[in-house]
C-alpha cells in the first residue's frame, strides 16, 4: 500500500498528462478556429473598448479637441434622479 502523498502525486501527474494529451490531440482544431476567433474578437471587442475610451473624454461637435474628464460622465449619470426614475420604469 502506498501513502496518500504517493496517490496524490500519481493523480496529479495523470491529470497533467491528460491535459497535455488533450491539447496535442486537438491542436489542429484550435489552429483552425483561431483565425475566426481573432476576427470575431476584433470586430466585437474593438468597438466596445473604443466606446469606453471615448466615454472618458468630452468633445464638442464643432471642435476636434478632446478634454479628458475621467469617470465624470458616469458619476453624473449614476447620481442623477432622472436616471434612477427611468431605470425603475424600464
C-alpha positions in Angstrom: 0.0 0.0 0.0 1.1 3.5 -0.7 0.8 6.7 1.2 -1.7 9.4 0.5 1.1 11.6 -0.9 2.0 8.9 -3.5 -1.6 8.6 -4.6 -2.0 12.4 -4.8 1.3 12.6 -6.8 0.1 10.0 -9.3 -3.3 11.6 -9.7 -1.7 15.0 -10.4 0.7 13.5 -12.9 -2.1 11.7 -14.8 -4.2 14.9 -14.9 -1.3 16.8 -16.3 -0.7 14.1 -18.9 -4.4 14.0 -19.8 -4.4 17.8 -20.3 -1.3 17.8 -22.4 -2.6 14.9 -24.4 -5.9 16.7 -25.0 -4.2 19.7 -26.3 -2.0 17.6 -28.6 -5.0 15.8 -30.0 -7.0 18.9 -30.6 -4.2 21.4 -31.6 -5.3 21.3 -35.2 -8.9 22.2 -34.3 -7.6 25.1 -32.2 -5.5 26.3 -35.2 -8.5 26.2 -37.5 -10.7 28.1 -35.1 -8.1 30.7 -34.2 -8.5 33.0 -37.2 -12.3 33.1 -36.8 -11.9 33.8 -33.0 -9.4 36.6 -33.6 -11.6 38.1 -36.3 -14.7 37.9 -34.0 -12.8 39.4 -31.1 -11.6 42.3 -33.2 -15.0 43.0 -34.7 -16.8 42.8 -31.4 -14.1 43.8 -28.9 -12.6 46.8 -30.6 -15.8 48.9 -30.8 -16.6 48.1 -27.1 -13.1 49.2 -26.0 -13.1 52.3 -28.2 -16.6 53.3 -27.0 -15.4 53.0 -23.4 -12.3 55.0 -24.1 -14.3 57.8 -25.9 -16.7 58.0 -22.9 -13.8 59.2 -20.8 -13.4 62.3 -22.9 -15.6 65.3 -23.6 -15.5 66.6 -27.2 -17.8 69.4 -28.6 -19.2 68.6 -32.0 -17.6 71.6 -33.6 -14.2 71.1 -32.2 -11.6 68.4 -32.7 -10.2 69.0 -29.2 -10.9 66.3 -26.6 -10.8 67.0 -22.9 -10.2 64.2 -20.5 -12.9 64.0 -17.9 -12.4 60.5 -16.5 -15.4 58.9 -14.9 -17.3 62.3 -14.5 -19.9 61.3 -17.1 -20.6 58.0 -15.2 -20.9 59.8 -11.9 -23.3 62.3 -13.3 -25.5 59.6 -14.8 -25.5 57.4 -11.7 -26.2 60.2 -9.3 -29.0 61.7 -11.4 -32.5 61.5 -10.1 -34.0 61.0 -13.5 -31.7 58.1 -14.2 -32.9 56.1 -11.3 -36.5 57.0 -12.1 -36.1 55.9 -15.7 -34.2 52.8 -14.6 -37.2 51.7 -12.5 -39.6 52.4 -15.4 -37.8 50.1 -17.8 
